[in-house]
Amino acid sequence: MGGRSLDRPRSELTDFLVHHRNKLTPADVGLPSTGRRRTPGLRREEVATLAGVGLTWYTWFEQGRDINVSESFLLSVSKALKLDDAECCHLFLLAHRRPPPVEAYQWQEIPPLVQSLMDDIARPAYVMNLRWDIIAWNAAADALLGFGDKEPGERNMMRLLFADPALRRRLPDWRQDAPRLLAQFRCDLAAAPEDPVMQALIDTLAKLSPDFRRWWEQPNHVAYRYGIGTLLDVDSNPREYQHATLLVDEHRHLRMVVYFSSSSG
């Protein structure tokens, strides 16, 4: 059986690049206008200059020739063509047959409609990135976990779980909850194992928490969990929670965690 033909992916790559090159004008990318043009959009040499790559190499790439290009090449071309996250991902899939490398440290704001959705939910809900930074939440989540009282650098679920004494006092089942959340965090790390900011967080937590350091070095095979299972309320009564996790943005690895108390319908 013969190998799968690459003609179609290569033609799709050419069509994709030409389409996005033709969408842009010199003014869109900060280049001076050179008067009347025979074809719409940017020229190949302009894209190559903006991306900081060789004209011949970019031309061969756009033509779909059988050449190998690096991640940095694709990211530079994506930036030059002003591709959004979904378009950049599509370019990587066409050229490398896989998504672009993951950036764990994403502080981008969520779309206003996602915030409105959370605000309309009576249950606690918040949005995390791959590094487990809490980047958005609703009033119910703030009342439950006090995100608004934290500095941005402290607003990380792993850091709160292992290095916030006030939160730990509210977790009667901490030794059952913490390993499960850590197991999920370890699973997420597999998407960006070499990311420097992810590694920096792990190093910081290992210094702040002996429990984190021990469990990280000797992982337990426990069930994964995105949220805290038991929390003490203002009257020190334990409340149990289950969780639903919703995908907010697959390209930026943003997800919403919604808490359901045991008394919720």
N, C-alpha and C positions, 0 to 999 in steps of 0.2 A: 504494500500500500504506500503510495507516494506521500510526501510531506504536504502539509496544508499550504496552499498558495498564499503568498503575501501580497499579491497584486491588489486585492480589494482594500486591505488596511492601508497600503501605501497610497492608493488613489484617494482614500478618505482623508489621510493626513494632508495630502496636497490640497485638496478642496478646503479643508478646515483652515489651513494656514493662509491660503489665498483669500478666503472669505474674510478672515479677521484683519488681514493686511489692507484689504480694500475698504474696510469699514472706517479706517482711520484717515485723518488728514494731517498734514504737517503741523497745523495749529494744535491738534489734539495732543501731540507729543512734544510740544515746545520747539518745533523746528520752524525756521522762516519759510514763508511761501516763496516758491520759485517761479511763480507765474503759471501759465496754462500748462496742463499736463495731458499727455495722450491717453493715459489710463487713470482710473480713479484710485484713491487710496495712496498708501505709502509704496515707495519703491523697495526692492529687495535690499539694496545697499543701505537704505535708511534704517530698515529693521535690523540689519546686521550691525550697523553703527550703534544704534540704541541698545542692542543686546550685548555689545562688546565682543562679538564673535566675527570670525572671518567671513567675507562675502562668499567666497567659493564654497566654504563648508555649509553656510546657511542655504545657498542656492541648491546644493546637492540635497540637503535635508528637505527643503520644500518640494523638490522634484521627486522625493520618495526613493532616492537612491539607497543602496544597501550599505549604509555607513552606521557606525556606532556613535551615539552622542551621550554625553554625561547628564547626570541630574542637574548640575549647575548650568549646563547649556540650555536644557529645557526650561528651567526656572528663569533664566535670563530672557529667553524668547517670550515666555509667558508675560513677564513684566513689560517687555518692549511692546507687545501687542495689547497690553492692558486687559489681559484675561482675568475674569473673576475666578473664584475658587472652583466652581463647577467646570468652567472651561479649561482651567489649568489641569484639573483631574482628567478631563477628556483627552487633552493633549498627551499626557503621560500614558494613558491607556492605549492610545494609538501608536505612540513611539516605543514604549517600554512594556506594554501589556500589563501594567500595574499602576496603582495610584501614586501620586507624588509622596515624598517623604513627609512624615508627620511632624508637625510642630506642636509640642506638648503645651507650651506656655502661650496661651491665647487669651488675651484680655479684651478682645473685641466686644463691643456692645451687641446684645441680641437684637433682632428686629423688633420694632415697637409692637407688632401684632402678637409676638410671643410673650412679651411682657404683659400685654392686655389679657392674653389667655390666662397667664398665671394669676393676675389680679382678680380674674373672675372666678378662680377656683377657691372654694372655702377652705380646702385642705392645704397644709404646708407644701410648698413646691419651690424648688430652686434649680438653677441651671449650672452645671459643672463643665469644665473642659477636661481634656485628657489627663492633666496633672492634678485634677480634683480641686482646682481653684473655684470658689463660688463666685460666679460673675453676675448673677442676677437672682432675685428671690421675690416672693410676695410677702404681704403683711403677716400671714399666718406662719410662714417659715421664720420670719424675723422674731415673732413672739415666742416661737418654740426654741430657736437656736441662737438668737441674738446676733445675727450677721451684721446688722447696722452699727453695732457697738464696737466692731473689730476694725483694726487697720487693714487696708487691702492686703498687705503681705501676710497677715495672720488669718485671712479669710480663705482657708484651705481645709478641706474636710479631714485630711490626714493629720495636719498640724493641730487642728482642734481636738481630734480624737486622742492624740498621743501627747500633746504638750499644753493643753488648756486645763488646769486644775479645776476651774469652776464647772466646766462641762463634765469632766470625769466624775465629779461628785454627784451629778444627776444621772449617772448611768449605773444602775444597780447590777446589770448583767454585762459590765464592761469587758470582762475576760471571755465572754462568749461573743459579744458583738465585735470587739476590736479585731480578732483574728479573721473574722468573716469579711469585714470591710478591707482589711489588709490583703486578703486573698484576691479580692476583686481588683484592688489597685495593682497588685502584681500582674494580674491578667492584662490590665490595660497597659502596663509598662511594656508588654511584648510588642505593642504597636510602635513604640519608639524607644528601643532599648539603649540607644546611644545618645539620646537627647540630653544635652548638657544641663538644662534646667531641671529635667526630671531627676537626673543623677544628683544635682545639687540639693534638691529637696530630700532625697533619700539620705544623703550625707548629714544634712541638718537634723533630720528626725533621729538618726542613729546616735547623734551627740546629745539630743534632748531627752530621749526616752530609752532606758535600758530594755524595756519590754519590746519596743519596736526593733531595736538592734538584735535582740535574741531571736524574735520570731522571723526577722528578715533573714538571718543567717541559718535558721533551722525552721523552714516553712512547714506549717501543718496542712494536712489535706482536709480542709473544712469547706463547707458550703460557701459559695460566693454571696455577697450582699452589698447593695449600693447604699442602704440607709441604716440608721440606728434602730435596733429592735425594741428597746425599752428605755423610756425616759421618765424621770420624776417630774410631776407637774408642780405648780406653785405651792400646793399643799403637801408636797412630798409623797404623793400617791403615784405608784408606778403606772404608766400607760404603755401598752404594747402597740407596736406599729408594724404594718406591712407596707410594701412599697411597689410602685409601678415606675418603670423607667421608659421615657419617651425620647426618641431621636429628634433633636432640634436641627442639627446641621451635620450631615455625615462627613462633609469635607473638612470641617473644622473640629470634628469629634466633640460636638456639644450635645449634651443630653439633659433632660429634665427629670428630676427625681421627685415623685409625689408621694406624700405620706398618708396612709390610711390608718386611723386608730381602730382598735378592736371593737369599739362601740359605733364606728361609722357604718352607714348603710351601704 
